[in-house]
Amino acid sequence: MSFIKWWETTQENHYDDVLNNIKDLKDYNGHDNHEFSIQIFEEYYFRNFKKYFNRNVENFSYNKLCSVDLIADTTKMHLFLENLVISERNFNHILLSLELMEAFNGDSQLKTKIFILPLYNQLLNDVYTHLLKNYLIIEGIKENKNLMQKTLTPIVECLSKREYDLILSHTDNNIRNSLSHGNYIIDNNGITFKYRKGQEVHQLEIEIYTMEDSLYSLLDCISGVFFSIYHFLLVNRKNLNIDSLPEEIQLHFKKHILSTFNNKCIDYFTISIGNESKQLNVGCNSSIDLDESSRIFFSQEIAKMIVDFEQLNSKDNINISFTSPKTIKSFIRYRVEDIVKLSLGEISNEELIQITTKEQNLMLWPVNDENRNLIEDTFRVYPPIIKEEYTISDIKDISIEDAKRLKGQVFLSRVNRRSHVKRIINSIIQDLLKIKNYGFSNNKVKHGSMPADIIYLQLYRNEVRHGKERALYPSNRNFIAVIQYDLSKQFPIKNQFFRHLSHSKEGNIEYFWNPNF
């Protein structure tokens, strides 16, 4: 049993359910090695958004794919897979935005402006268009013609003449044209799309909920197309030699091979280290939070798999990183020669981690065991404080486990002398001391209504965007000072640029003045 299969059957759910569903697929011809496909199909059977894929579209699309000998034409097959890679990458990015849309509880007009219409447009241009190109490939093989088109309108026109209404019916040409030109109005009555036919301007009025339904209809159609492609690849997997594919397509499938239901390989790339070695970087994104020992074990087994199918030098490194909702990004770096020794039984898993720890090639953060709301933590904002004499903006929580810490930017347009700043600074600190901070999902820090232990501020004359006028240099006439308030008077926040500034302390406040102020 492979490691991926063992992990999915013992550490995760759905393996048998997914496998049984796969066995019911049309033309399934039996195969014990499902590492390539099973985690892909799990998303379409059990994951939000994808699990609602349009079954009629899937069946129609699968039959179209099987109607020609696509795999026999290497050039066209590579182009087909290239369209798959581009569209799936874009699709997964869009799904992240859809998750945010579903968590949005604001006004329906605002929801339409910032989510529904942009996402519908992105699905059309970044996903749907590339998938439709694959049907042009299919029809081109049938007719022995080059039918390829670059943009959506001619692609739709070409396919509409070839009985693709089941797939094309999920979009409206007039809405597409209106969105492409930004010619639409959103108001209390719904959405008005304006578009041209020849010299005449027409308009289409629809309700917001109808547009949202159209978004999900297009989403389910696209999911059905993706499912049909992987269904086709599963049935024809014996004829698909991944090693012979272009590099970008190989990387796409390698990521799937190294993924499980809950741990997705999202990065896979190599960088050079000097002239004689390189480092292969693998990024894993987990929907659940693995403890430190699980991350260590998972990374060692993944590294063994990589050594088996990559041509790596013994002096090369494999760096595996982990991201998850309630853990700071962690990493473990192994030498290939040590992974080979592990595979041969010359060292144990425990000995390998001792070597890695000794060489300081790992950083594993603990899982935050607090009960957190991920959406609130992602979008939490501390509003600016605006007073007659000053404005405090860009207020951020930079707390650590044993200290509540805040930072911000202060704009003092009326001050001309250091004495003026010192007179105002106590009021500024008092405003910030009152702020309740809330902590983070991925890191346990001190948070609550208690006064801050440390406040770090950069002071400027005029409010400007980030740039030269925010630089902490004496030559920046807009820059006044950096101050640090510390209840314990230890002043732990340091900065190498401070050596150019004039230093002084008064009680709990440390000043680094612009010497030209």
C-alpha positions as CSV (number, residue, x, y, z in Angstrom):
1,M,0.0,0.0,0.0
2,S,1.3,3.4,-1.0
3,F,1.8,6.1,1.7
4,I,-0.9,8.4,0.1
5,K,-3.5,5.5,0.1
6,W,-2.5,4.6,3.7
7,W,-2.9,8.2,4.8
8,E,-6.2,8.7,3.2
9,T,-7.6,5.4,4.6
10,T,-6.3,5.8,8.1
11,Q,-6.1,9.6,8.7
12,E,-8.9,11.0,6.6
13,N,-12.4,10.1,5.5
14,H,-14.3,9.1,2.3
15,Y,-11.7,6.8,0.7
16,D,-14.0,3.8,0.3
17,D,-17.0,6.1,-0.6
18,V,-15.0,7.8,-3.3
19,L,-13.6,4.5,-4.6
20,N,-17.1,3.0,-4.8
21,N,-18.3,6.0,-6.7
22,I,-15.4,5.8,-9.1
23,K,-16.1,2.1,-9.8
24,D,-19.7,3.1,-10.9
25,L,-18.4,5.5,-13.5
26,K,-19.1,4.8,-17.2
27,D,-16.3,2.7,-18.9
28,Y,-14.5,2.1,-15.6
29,N,-12.2,-0.8,-16.3
30,G,-10.6,-1.5,-12.9
31,H,-7.3,-0.4,-11.5
32,D,-5.8,-0.7,-8.1
33,N,-3.5,2.4,-8.3
34,H,-5.8,5.4,-7.7
35,E,-3.3,7.9,-6.2
36,F,-3.6,10.0,-9.4
37,S,-7.3,10.3,-9.3
38,I,-9.0,9.5,-6.0
39,Q,-8.3,12.8,-4.2
40,I,-9.5,14.7,-7.4
41,F,-12.8,12.9,-7.4
42,E,-13.2,13.3,-3.7
43,E,-13.5,17.1,-4.2
44,Y,-16.4,16.5,-6.7
45,Y,-18.3,14.1,-4.4
46,F,-17.9,15.8,-1.0
47,R,-16.5,19.3,-1.2
48,N,-18.4,22.5,-1.3
49,F,-19.1,24.1,-4.7
50,K,-17.7,21.2,-6.8
51,K,-20.0,18.5,-5.4
52,Y,-23.0,20.2,-7.1
53,F,-21.4,19.5,-10.6
54,N,-24.0,19.3,-13.4
55,R,-24.4,15.5,-14.1
56,N,-26.0,16.1,-17.5
57,V,-23.1,18.3,-18.6
58,E,-20.6,15.7,-17.3
59,N,-22.2,12.9,-19.3
60,F,-22.5,15.0,-22.5
61,S,-18.9,16.2,-22.2
62,Y,-17.5,12.8,-21.5
63,N,-19.2,11.4,-24.6
64,K,-17.7,14.2,-26.6
65,L,-14.2,13.5,-25.3
66,C,-14.6,9.8,-26.2
67,S,-15.9,10.5,-29.7
68,V,-12.3,10.9,-31.1
69,D,-8.9,9.3,-30.4
70,L,-7.5,12.4,-28.6
71,I,-4.6,10.7,-26.8
72,A,-3.2,9.4,-30.2
73,D,-2.5,13.0,-31.3
74,T,0.3,14.1,-29.0
75,T,0.3,17.8,-30.0
76,K,-3.5,18.2,-29.6
77,M,-3.4,16.2,-26.3
78,H,-0.7,18.5,-24.9
79,L,-2.8,21.5,-25.9
80,F,-5.9,19.9,-24.3
81,L,-4.0,19.3,-21.1
82,E,-2.6,22.8,-21.1
83,N,-6.1,24.3,-21.3
84,L,-7.0,22.0,-18.3
85,V,-4.1,23.2,-16.2
86,I,-4.7,26.9,-16.9
87,S,-8.5,26.6,-16.3
88,E,-8.2,24.5,-13.1
89,R,-5.7,26.8,-11.6
90,N,-7.9,29.8,-12.2
91,F,-11.0,27.9,-11.1
92,N,-9.5,27.1,-7.7
93,H,-8.5,30.8,-7.2
94,I,-12.1,31.8,-8.0
95,L,-13.5,29.2,-5.5
96,L,-11.6,31.0,-2.7
97,S,-13.5,34.2,-3.6
98,L,-16.8,32.3,-3.7
99,E,-16.2,31.1,-0.1
100,L,-15.9,34.8,0.9
101,M,-19.0,35.7,-1.0
102,E,-21.0,33.0,0.9
103,A,-19.8,34.5,4.2
104,F,-20.7,38.0,3.1
105,N,-23.8,39.3,4.9
106,G,-24.0,42.8,3.5
107,D,-26.3,44.6,1.1
108,S,-27.3,42.6,-2.0
109,Q,-26.3,45.5,-4.3
110,L,-22.8,45.6,-2.7
111,K,-22.6,41.8,-2.9
112,T,-23.4,42.0,-6.6
113,K,-20.8,44.7,-7.2
114,I,-17.9,43.1,-5.4
115,F,-18.7,39.4,-5.8
116,I,-21.4,38.2,-8.2
117,L,-20.6,40.1,-11.4
118,P,-16.8,40.0,-11.1
119,L,-16.8,36.3,-10.3
120,Y,-19.2,35.6,-13.2
121,N,-16.9,37.5,-15.5
122,Q,-13.8,35.7,-14.2
123,L,-15.4,32.3,-14.6
124,L,-16.3,33.2,-18.2
125,N,-12.9,34.6,-19.2
126,D,-10.4,32.7,-17.0
127,V,-12.0,29.2,-16.9
128,Y,-15.0,28.7,-19.3
129,T,-13.1,30.0,-22.3
130,H,-10.2,27.7,-21.8
131,L,-12.4,24.7,-21.3
132,L,-14.4,25.5,-24.5
133,K,-11.2,25.5,-26.5
134,N,-10.9,21.8,-25.7
135,Y,-14.1,21.1,-27.6
136,L,-12.7,23.0,-30.5
137,I,-9.8,20.5,-30.4
138,I,-12.3,17.6,-30.4
139,E,-14.4,19.0,-33.3
140,G,-11.2,19.9,-35.2
141,I,-10.0,16.3,-35.1
142,K,-13.4,15.1,-36.3
143,E,-13.4,17.6,-39.3
144,N,-9.7,17.6,-39.8
145,K,-9.7,21.4,-39.5
146,N,-8.0,24.0,-37.3
147,L,-11.0,25.5,-35.5
148,M,-9.1,27.3,-32.8
149,Q,-10.2,30.7,-31.6
150,K,-8.7,33.0,-29.0
151,T,-11.7,34.8,-27.5
152,L,-15.0,33.6,-26.1
153,T,-17.4,35.1,-28.7
154,P,-16.0,33.3,-31.8
155,I,-15.6,30.1,-29.7
156,V,-19.2,30.2,-28.7
157,E,-20.3,30.9,-32.3
158,C,-18.2,28.0,-33.6
159,L,-19.6,25.5,-31.0
160,S,-23.2,26.7,-31.4
161,K,-23.1,25.3,-34.9
162,R,-22.1,21.9,-33.6
163,E,-24.8,21.0,-31.1
164,Y,-23.2,22.2,-27.8
165,D,-26.3,23.9,-26.5
166,L,-26.2,21.9,-23.2
167,I,-22.9,23.6,-22.3
168,L,-23.5,27.0,-24.0
169,S,-26.9,27.5,-22.5
170,H,-25.4,28.5,-19.1
171,T,-24.3,31.9,-20.3
172,D,-26.0,34.8,-22.0
173,N,-24.3,36.5,-24.9
174,N,-25.8,39.9,-24.1
175,I,-24.7,39.8,-20.5
176,R,-21.2,38.8,-21.6
177,N,-21.0,41.7,-24.0
178,S,-22.3,44.1,-21.3
179,L,-19.8,42.9,-18.7
180,S,-16.9,43.0,-21.3
181,H,-17.6,46.8,-21.8
182,G,-18.5,47.6,-18.2
183,N,-21.9,48.9,-19.4
184,Y,-24.3,47.9,-16.6
185,I,-26.2,49.6,-13.7
186,I,-27.0,48.0,-10.3
187,D,-29.8,49.6,-8.3
188,N,-32.7,48.6,-6.0
189,N,-34.6,47.1,-8.9
190,G,-31.9,44.7,-10.0
191,I,-29.3,44.9,-12.8
192,T,-29.6,46.6,-16.1
193,F,-27.2,45.3,-18.8
194,K,-26.7,47.5,-21.9
195,Y,-25.3,46.1,-25.1
196,R,-25.1,46.8,-28.8
197,K,-26.5,45.0,-31.8
198,G,-25.2,46.8,-34.8
199,Q,-25.8,50.5,-34.2
200,E,-28.6,50.0,-31.8
201,V,-28.3,50.0,-28.0
202,H,-30.4,47.4,-26.2
203,Q,-30.8,46.7,-22.5
204,L,-31.7,43.6,-20.4
205,E,-33.1,44.0,-16.9
206,I,-32.8,41.1,-14.4
207,E,-33.2,40.6,-10.7
208,I,-30.1,40.2,-8.5
209,Y,-31.1,36.8,-7.3
210,T,-31.5,35.7,-11.0
211,M,-27.9,36.8,-11.7
212,E,-26.7,34.9,-8.6
213,D,-28.5,31.8,-9.9
214,S,-26.8,32.3,-13.2
215,L,-23.4,32.4,-11.4
216,Y,-24.0,29.1,-9.7
217,S,-25.4,27.6,-12.9
218,L,-22.2,28.4,-14.7
219,L,-20.2,27.2,-11.8
220,D,-21.9,23.8,-11.8
221,C,-21.6,23.5,-15.6
222,I,-17.8,24.2,-15.3
223,S,-17.5,21.6,-12.5
224,G,-19.3,19.1,-14.7
225,V,-16.8,19.7,-17.5
226,F,-13.8,19.3,-15.1
227,F,-15.3,16.0,-13.8
228,S,-15.8,14.7,-17.3
229,I,-12.1,15.5,-18.2
230,Y,-10.8,13.6,-15.1
231,H,-13.3,10.8,-15.9
232,F,-11.8,10.6,-19.4
233,L,-8.2,10.6,-18.1
234,L,-9.0,7.9,-15.5
235,V,-10.5,5.6,-18.1
236,N,-7.5,6.3,-20.4
237,R,-4.8,6.5,-17.8
238,K,-2.8,3.5,-19.1
239,N,-2.3,5.4,-22.4
240,L,-1.2,8.6,-20.6
241,N,2.5,8.8,-20.0
242,I,3.0,11.7,-17.5
243,D,6.8,11.7,-18.0
244,S,6.4,12.5,-21.7
245,L,4.3,15.6,-21.0
246,P,5.5,19.2,-21.1
247,E,7.0,20.3,-17.8
248,E,4.1,22.6,-16.7
249,I,1.6,19.8,-17.2
250,Q,3.9,17.3,-15.4
251,L,4.0,19.6,-12.4
252,H,0.2,19.8,-12.4
253,F,-0.1,16.0,-12.1
254,K,2.7,15.7,-9.7
255,K,0.9,18.0,-7.3
256,H,-2.2,15.8,-7.6
257,I,-0.1,12.7,-6.9
258,L,1.4,14.3,-3.7
259,S,-2.0,15.5,-2.5
260,T,-4.5,13.8,-0.1
261,F,-8.1,14.7,0.6
262,N,-7.2,17.3,3.2
263,N,-3.5,18.1,2.3
264,K,-3.1,19.7,-1.1
265,C,0.2,20.2,-2.8
266,I,0.0,23.8,-4.1
267,D,3.6,24.5,-4.9
268,Y,6.3,22.5,-6.6
269,F,9.4,24.3,-7.9
270,T,13.2,24.1,-7.9
271,I,15.7,26.8,-7.1
272,S,19.5,26.6,-7.5
273,I,21.8,26.6,-4.4
274,G,25.3,27.6,-5.6
275,N,26.6,25.8,-8.7
276,E,26.4,22.2,-7.6
277,S,23.1,21.7,-5.9
278,K,19.4,22.7,-5.9
279,Q,16.4,22.8,-3.6
280,L,13.0,21.4,-4.5
281,N,10.3,23.4,-2.7
282,V,7.0,21.7,-2.0
283,G,4.1,23.6,-0.5
284,C,1.3,21.8,1.3
285,N,-2.0,23.5,2.2
286,S,-4.1,21.6,4.8
287,S,-7.7,22.2,5.4
288,I,-7.2,20.6,8.8
289,D,-4.4,21.4,11.3
290,L,-1.8,18.7,11.7
291,D,0.2,18.6,15.0
292,E,4.0,18.8,14.8
293,S,4.6,15.0,14.8
294,S,2.0,14.5,12.0
295,R,3.7,17.2,9.9
296,I,7.1,15.6,10.5
297,F,5.9,12.1,9.5
298,F,3.9,13.4,6.5
299,S,6.9,15.4,5.2
300,Q,9.3,12.5,5.5
301,E,7.0,10.2,3.5
302,I,6.4,12.8,0.9
303,A,10.1,13.4,0.6
304,K,10.6,9.7,0.0
305,M,8.0,9.7,-2.8
306,I,9.8,12.7,-4.4
307,V,13.2,11.0,-4.3
308,D,11.6,8.0,-6.1
309,F,10.3,9.9,-9.1
310,E,12.7,12.9,-9.4
311,Q,16.3,12.9,-10.6
312,L,18.0,14.5,-7.6
313,N,21.6,14.8,-6.5
314,S,22.5,13.5,-3.0
315,K,23.6,17.0,-2.1
316,D,20.2,18.5,-3.1
317,N,17.6,19.6,-0.6
318,I,13.8,19.0,-0.3
319,N,12.0,21.8,1.5
320,I,8.4,21.0,2.5
321,S,6.2,23.8,3.9
322,F,2.8,23.6,5.6
323,T,0.0,26.1,5.8
324,S,-3.3,25.6,7.6
325,P,-6.1,27.7,9.1
326,K,-4.8,27.7,12.7
327,T,-1.0,27.3,12.3
328,I,1.7,29.7,11.3
329,K,3.5,28.6,8.1
330,S,6.0,25.9,9.0
331,F,8.8,24.2,7.1
332,I,11.1,21.2,7.2
333,R,14.2,20.9,5.0
334,Y,15.8,17.5,4.3
335,R,19.0,16.6,2.5
336,V,18.3,14.1,-0.2
337,E,21.1,11.8,1.0
338,D,19.4,11.6,4.4
339,I,16.0,10.7,2.7
340,V,17.8,8.0,0.7
341,K,19.3,6.6,4.0
342,L,15.8,6.6,5.5
343,S,14.3,4.7,2.5
344,L,17.1,2.1,2.8
345,G,16.6,1.7,6.5
346,E,20.0,3.0,7.4
347,I,18.5,5.6,9.7
348,S,15.1,5.8,11.5
349,N,12.5,8.5,11.3
350,E,13.6,9.7,14.8
351,E,17.2,9.9,13.8
352,L,16.3,11.9,10.7
353,I,14.4,14.5,12.7
354,Q,17.4,14.7,15.1
355,I,19.7,15.4,12.2
356,T,17.3,18.0,10.8
357,T,16.8,19.7,14.2
358,K,20.6,19.8,14.9
359,E,21.1,21.6,11.5
360,Q,18.2,24.0,12.3
361,N,16.4,22.9,9.2
362,L,12.9,23.0,10.5
363,M,10.5,25.5,12.0
364,L,7.2,23.9,13.3
365,W,4.7,26.1,15.0
366,P,2.0,24.7,17.3
367,V,-1.7,24.6,16.4
368,N,-3.7,27.4,18.0
369,D,-6.2,25.6,20.2
370,E,-8.4,28.7,20.7
371,N,-11.9,28.7,19.4
372,R,-11.7,31.2,16.5
373,N,-13.9,32.6,13.7
374,L,-11.7,32.4,10.6
375,I,-13.7,34.8,8.5
376,E,-13.7,37.5,11.3
377,D,-10.0,37.0,11.8
378,T,-9.2,37.3,8.1
379,F,-11.0,40.6,7.7
380,R,-10.6,42.3,11.1
381,V,-9.8,46.0,10.8
382,Y,-8.9,48.4,13.6
383,P,-10.5,51.8,12.4
384,P,-8.4,55.0,12.4
385,I,-8.6,57.4,15.3
386,I,-9.2,61.0,14.0
387,K,-8.7,63.9,16.4
388,E,-8.3,67.6,15.8
389,E,-4.5,67.5,16.5
390,Y,-3.6,64.1,15.1
391,T,-4.8,61.1,13.1
392,I,-3.8,57.5,13.9
393,S,-4.1,55.1,11.0
394,D,-2.9,51.7,9.8
395,I,-3.4,50.4,13.4
396,K,-2.2,46.8,13.5
397,D,-2.1,44.1,16.2
398,I,1.5,42.7,16.4
399,S,1.0,41.0,19.7
400,I,3.0,37.9,20.9
401,E,2.1,35.2,23.4
402,D,3.1,37.2,26.5
403,A,2.7,40.8,25.3
404,K,-0.1,42.8,23.8
405,R,1.5,45.0,21.2
406,L,0.0,47.5,18.7
407,K,1.6,49.6,16.0
408,G,0.3,52.4,13.8
409,Q,1.1,55.5,11.8
410,V,0.5,59.0,13.3
411,F,0.1,62.2,11.3
412,L,0.7,65.5,13.0
413,S,0.3,68.3,10.5
414,R,0.4,71.1,13.0
415,V,3.5,70.4,15.0
416,N,6.8,72.2,14.4
417,R,8.9,71.3,17.5
418,R,9.7,68.2,19.5
419,S,8.1,69.7,22.6
420,H,4.8,69.9,20.6
421,V,5.1,66.1,19.8
422,K,5.8,65.2,23.4
423,R,2.8,67.2,24.6
424,I,0.5,65.3,22.2
425,I,2.1,61.8,22.4
426,N,0.6,60.9,25.8
427,S,-2.9,61.5,24.4
428,I,-2.1,59.3,21.4
429,I,-0.9,56.5,23.6
430,Q,-3.9,56.7,25.9
431,D,-6.2,56.3,22.8
432,L,-4.3,53.2,21.7
433,L,-4.1,51.7,25.2
434,K,-7.9,51.5,25.2
435,I,-8.1,49.4,22.0
436,K,-9.4,45.8,22.5
437,N,-7.4,43.4,20.3
438,Y,-8.7,40.0,19.2
439,G,-5.7,37.9,18.3
440,F,-5.3,35.6,15.3
441,S,-6.5,32.2,14.0
442,N,-3.1,30.8,13.4
443,N,-1.1,32.1,16.4
444,K,-2.0,32.3,20.1
445,V,-1.2,35.8,21.4
446,K,-2.2,37.9,24.3
447,H,-5.4,39.7,23.5
448,G,-8.4,41.3,25.2
449,S,-9.5,44.5,26.8
450,M,-6.4,44.9,29.0
451,P,-4.1,47.9,28.2
452,A,-1.3,47.3,25.6
453,D,2.1,46.4,26.9
454,I,3.9,47.9,23.9
455,I,2.9,50.6,21.4
456,Y,5.1,51.2,18.3
457,L,4.4,54.3,16.2
458,Q,5.9,56.1,13.3
459,L,5.2,59.8,13.3
460,Y,4.8,62.0,10.1
461,R,3.7,65.6,9.3
462,N,1.4,64.9,6.4
463,E,-0.7,61.8,5.6
464,V,0.7,60.2,2.5
465,R,0.6,56.8,0.8
466,H,3.5,54.4,1.3
467,G,6.6,55.6,-0.5
468,K,9.5,57.9,-0.1
469,E,7.6,60.2,2.2
470,R,7.1,57.3,4.7
471,A,10.9,56.5,4.8
472,L,12.6,56.6,8.1
473,Y,15.5,58.7,6.8
474,P,16.7,62.1,8.1
475,S,16.4,63.4,4.5
476,N,12.6,62.7,4.5
477,R,11.2,66.1,5.7
478,N,7.8,64.4,6.2
479,F,9.3,62.0,8.8
480,I,9.2,63.2,12.5
481,A,10.1,60.3,14.7
482,V,9.6,56.7,15.7
483,I,8.4,56.2,19.3
484,Q,8.0,53.1,21.4
485,Y,5.9,52.9,24.5
486,D,6.8,50.0,26.8
487,L,5.2,49.4,30.1
488,S,8.3,47.4,31.3
489,K,10.8,49.9,29.9
490,Q,12.6,47.1,28.0
491,F,11.9,48.5,24.5
492,P,12.3,45.2,22.6
493,I,11.5,46.4,19.1
494,K,14.7,47.3,17.2
495,N,15.4,48.6,13.7
496,Q,18.8,48.9,12.0
497,F,17.7,52.2,10.4
498,F,17.4,53.8,13.9
499,R,21.2,54.4,14.0
500,H,20.7,57.4,11.7
501,L,18.2,58.9,14.2
502,S,18.6,60.9,17.5
503,H,17.8,58.7,20.5
504,S,16.3,59.7,23.8
505,K,14.1,58.1,26.6
506,E,11.6,59.7,28.9
507,G,9.9,57.3,31.3
508,N,8.0,54.6,29.4
509,I,8.6,56.2,26.0
510,E,11.6,55.8,23.7
511,Y,12.1,58.4,21.0
512,F,14.1,58.1,17.7
513,W,13.9,61.5,16.2
514,N,14.6,62.7,12.8
515,P,17.7,64.8,13.5
516,N,16.4,67.4,11.0
517,F,13.1,67.9,12.8
